[in-house]
Amino acid sequence: MKSLLLLNSKYLVKRKRAFVLVGLSLILTILLLSIALSLLRIIEQPFDITFNNQKASEILLLFDVRSDDKDKLVQWFSNQEEVWGVSEPSPFIMVNAPLIHKGGELDLSVQLTEHHSGHLVQDEIRMLKGDNSGHPNHGEIWLPTHFEGNYGLKLGDTLGLNLNGELRELKISAFVVDPHYLSAIFNPTRAWVAPGELPFLAPLSELNNTMIGVRLKDGVDLDTFWKHFNASFDYSGKSLQYPLFKRAFTSFYTLLGAVLLIFSLMGLLISLLIIKHTVSSHVFSDYRQIGVLKGVGFTPGNMVLLYLMQLGILALIALPLGLMVSWFVVRMVVNWMVEPLGIPNFTYNLSGPIALSFGIVFLLVLLVSFFSARKAGLVKPVEAIRNTFQKKGNPGGRTSRTFSSLWLPLSLVLGGRLLSSKKKNLVFMGLHMAGIVFVVIFCVNISNSFDKIHNDRTSWGFDNADVVINRKSSIILPLKHGELMEMLGTYKDEIRSISPFNYSNLFILSNENRAIKEIQGKVYSDALSKTGLGNIEGNHPVAPNELSLCIGTAEEFNKRPGDSVAVFIEGQKKVFTISGIYQDVGSLGQGFRLQEKAMLGLNPLFEPRFYGLELHQNVDRDAFRSQLEEQFGETIQTELSIEERKAMVSMVMNVRMAVLTISLFFVLVLVLIIYNHQNSYIQQHKISFVKLKSLGFTSKNLRMVLLWKTVLNLALGVSIGIPLSLWWSPKIMNMLTADIGLVRFPFIPYPTGMVMAMVALFVLGGTAAWFAGSAIRKINFRIISDV
């Protein structure tokens, strides 16, 4: 064993450059893998801790007290054995007009809710910034923490709210952690005012909405408990439940973790191929030394163990370094995640992901090293001592003849013949190049697909509206639907199409006619085809008895086009035929679509309140919005399209940053592979290069030969990797984004970006090959004496 350790120390020093490169690839591989596993392990913990620490309710009931008796609801829930507690009713009003801040508008709806003493026990609102006085004071407002980061609000700022045609100003006195509205994706979100404040902001006749929270002893019983409630109580209000709150918070982090995991596994495969090639090349180079060692008593097992120990020692050095870096990266990401949650002393255990990452990578390194080093055990001592195992390859094959044209540069011809003479090396490097090109092209196109959400909004489930008008109905002299349509018709040079719609809720019924689930959807006045929206299965609803379901709702209830579904809508039971299935990331895969004729049969007084305006391309949307607001005044409010909201923009930017990091990781791996391979190739073919120098080739000429060899190999990888990436990228994203309502990811290739990425790969790869080729200068004619 001592002799093996001495030999290993000698080889590690002698081949320090090659081992450093292998070690770097292992560091990068385990870094990505451990980050992915760690994020997926702890991604739900911040939400669960916040939810439990603040004793948040798994069910929020929001209803009109004129339709549902709050006292009966509180009494019913309080009498249930599964219930831990029922919160006191909290009055709220909806503020649908844009919020005013420093003369600008924030396109966000707010559920303005009174904070009372009950929130100190259940559904606790934790103070993150501000004076913790128990409740907001008169004239103050508490906002969720994401307002500060996404909208640039600060403590002490004044926030204007348009209520009944009047601008009411409230002072921001605190940023709080609201356990139900942790994500900025929610719209409307919730804000808090002082107890008894709402009568100062709105007439008593409009204070009919209230909210009740129900916290269970065991959240696992939520589905069963909700079915029991629907079977026992005739409830017509709206409900928000724990899965929605959690899904809204974790959806982005889950997507990010899944992307990292997939490409960490691809990086692991590439690293293992690097190790296989490194061990094989070392066995090849040590052919004579192996014969000598066997001649003095080393067994085949000793020879295999020699190379196994080299990679094992290297892995024991590199992997802990990678895990140490990953710990700091995960810590940074987690701190970024929990900072707006204000979790005191948040602790998490990464021992599981770290141990799993180390175990997987180390075991695979040993296995690949073992199978690659078995060749050393098969070497025959006598043959090895007499020969140096310098096989010439097959220079006369069909592939080699491809690089024999007289009009090609000599360095290119020779580089092509060197590349094609070693089929194993050609396959090895081709697979590496193709895999890295695959990942880089994936990242370029996925980043572009997210960036082009504005241009391809209908594929994401958003309609083609550039501006959305909300016709107010609560003012003294509201504008009628017909009047607004007539006045909008005068903007023929600005407006391409108008799509009137309104929001509606319905309950899906069980076979026993009990409400199972409430979902929100849209009712369109005109043909849905005018909105640009499509379906992934079936067609838009046309007849009064047709509706279409969002993919998440359809899968939850196992529905397909042609099936029927019983619902409770507008106070009536109705059986609809499902005409189509669509996708919508804005509602996380939940919802429905109806035609106005279906709603008129249920409610003859139905009228649309929202109007999606698709503008001509040369129209400035911001200027046009200002023009509309100036003309119509308080009778309307204009809103940004959903894909332009801060939360969606933030998600897009985070995804782009993530895929950019992944692409940089694999570009670095590419540089390491090329540099390592060139060094290995030069060491294995020293005699061949000596012979070429004897024919008059200079070191610069031979470096050009190796450069052309690398460029041709890259070209092979590009020809394989790009088609595979274009084929598989949308399929991968379909799988990763299904949880957020996208089963057909809107994949948009980016030709310019792909060209730029490939140019960068060729430049970096060529640079690595050129610098690695400097080892040729150390090769001289004395090597001939070794033959």
Number of C-alpha atoms within 10 A of each C-alpha: 9 7 10 17 13 11 15 19 13 12 16 18 11 11 12 12 14 18 20 16 19 24 23 18 29 29 23 25 29 30 25 26 30 29 28 25 22 26 23 19 16 16 19 17 15 20 23 14 15 23 22 13 15 20 21 26 28 22 21 19 19 21 22 17 16 9 12 15 12 19 11 11 16 18 11 14 19 16 10 13 9 16 17 16 20 22 20 19 19 18 25 25 19 16 17 20 24 20 20 18 17 10 9 10 14 18 21 18 18 23 17 23 25 24 25 19 12 14 20 15 13 21 24 22 24 23 21 18 16 14 13 13 9 15 21 23 15 14 17 20 25 30 24 26 25 21 16 14 12 14 12 9 19 15 16 13 14 20 21 21 22 18 18 18 15 13 14 17 19 18 18 21 22 25 26 25 25 26 26 27 21 23 22 22 21 19 17 16 21 19 20 25 24 19 17 14 20 19 11 11 19 15 11 10 7 12 17 14 19 19 22 20 25 22 23 23 13 11 15 9 11 19 13 9 16 16 15 14 18 17 16 11 13 12 18 20 18 18 17 17 18 17 11 12 19 19 17 19 21 17 17 17 18 21 20 19 21 19 19 24 20 15 19 25 15 18 27 22 16 24 26 23 18 25 23 20 22 21 24 20 19 19 23 18 19 17 23 22 15 23 22 17 15 22 15 9 9 16 13 19 13 17 23 21 21 21 26 24 18 20 26 18 14 18 22 13 14 20 25 16 19 23 25 14 18 23 18 12 15 19 16 11 14 18 15 11 15 16 14 19 24 19 18 9 6 13 9 13 10 18 10 13 21 23 12 16 24 21 13 14 20 18 14 15 23 19 15 19 26 19 14 21 25 20 17 26 19 13 18 17 18 13 13 19 18 11 13 16 15 15 8 10 12 15 15 11 12 10 16 19 14 12 19 16 10 8 7 11 13 16 19 20 22 21 26 25 23 22 24 26 19 16 14 12 17 15 16 15 24 21 19 25 25 24 24 26 30 24 26 27 28 28 24 23 24 25 24 17 21 21 17 15 20 17 10 19 19 19 24 23 24 23 25 24 23 21 22 21 20 21 21 21 14 12 14 10 10 13 16 15 15 10 10 15 13 10 10 16 15 10 11 11 11 19 19 14 18 21 22 24 22 18 15 17 19 24 22 22 20 16 9 7 14 21 25 18 18 20 17 15 19 17 24 25 19 16 15 21 12 13 21 16 19 21 18 14 15 16 19 24 23 18 15 17 19 22 26 28 27 26 28 24 22 21 14 9 10 10 17 19 17 13 12 16 18 18 22 19 18 15 10 10 16 16 15 20 19 24 24 27 26 31 32 24 20 19 20 24 24 24 25 26 24 27 24 24 19 21 21 13 12 16 15 10 8 14 19 19 17 22 25 22 23 21 22 15 10 8 12 12 17 12 9 15 19 11 12 16 15 10 11 14 11 19 20 22 21 20 24 19 19 22 19 15 18 19 18 16 16 15 16 20 13 15 21 20 13 17 22 16 14 21 23 14 20 25 21 17 25 24 19 22 25 25 25 23 23 24 20 19 16 19 18 18 14 19 21 14 21 18 14 15 18 12 9 9 15 15 19 14 15 22 23 21 24 27 25 23 25 27 21 18 26 26 17 18 22 23 15 18 26 22 14 18 22 17 12 14 20 20 15 15 20 18 15 20 20 19 17 22 24 26 23 18 23 20 21 19 18 15 12 10 15 19 12 12 18 19 12 13 23 18 13 17 23 23 17 21 28 23 14 21 23 17 15 20 12 8 17 15 13 9 11 12 7 8 9
